[in-house]
């Protein structure tokens, strides 16, 4: 039996395109017969009966009450009627087994990668890290880092983006800068693999840049996890926990391979644990007020907050004053404490 990219084959079940069509029709039409299905999908009754027999043996369908009497195989009767087993009950275990197989395959791959690195990495420090000089070289290496990622990308966003500016990254979201990047479609990667999961932490310096909020909103809309850190960050991006890129100056970056990349992983996880979610699940505030508080907690000045929100500094002060009144506090530091405690941000 051939595999041809059908739904059932995608779940790890041997099946043809006809099996797929027959199953879909019976799922949506309780009590359909082989003759009904054949007419609907323009296949011969004999071919449909073969598919029905396979689907029955897999437990995906069963005869309805209108099936022939006992002793007669319903799968031989074009007039016998069929109903689908609830798909979640029939296919759920299959999907879970497929996920377990994928998990085991990924674990085996990582074991092989670790074994390869232990056996092939030389004693020279250059085998553990690469030195990247220049803006263009950094941008090129960052693109390679994203394209090579298959599971996760963790990144810090901070300071002035000299490699790929925010406006460019918004227009071309496939560019990954530690910094500014995101896949064009969060539900599908170019090679058909599951989407890469992004976790991003931004700091106050990043939030002062033009279009920073728009860039973070784009990330959230694409399903990325975004948090805000109070302390300044360094520019860092890590792909799949195997390779990381760390910017050490405006013109120089280093690429860390195992085992050195573990240092970057530990740094990221420590910051991630203490950072605030940029887009909490529920909040009693209007989105504009929540953004304002996010910027205030990140340490931005009134002028910088006004620039990000495209309002005047006086409006910033007035809105913060209103929030302080609502929280029944007298200082901005008290407002920040109340906002964190009350899930305002």
PyMOL commands that set and color helices and strands:
alter all, ss='L'
color gray80, all
select helices_A, chain A and resi 7-10+17-28+34-41+45-57+74-76+87-120+125-127+135-148+166-171+204-207+212-221+261-274+287-297+302-309+313-327+332-341
alter helices_A, ss='H'
color red, helices_A
select strands_A, chain A and resi 32-33+61-63+81-84+129-133+152-157+197-202+225-228+236-239+243-247+252-257+276-277
alter strands_A, ss='S'
color yellow, strands_A
deselect
rebuild
show_as cartoon
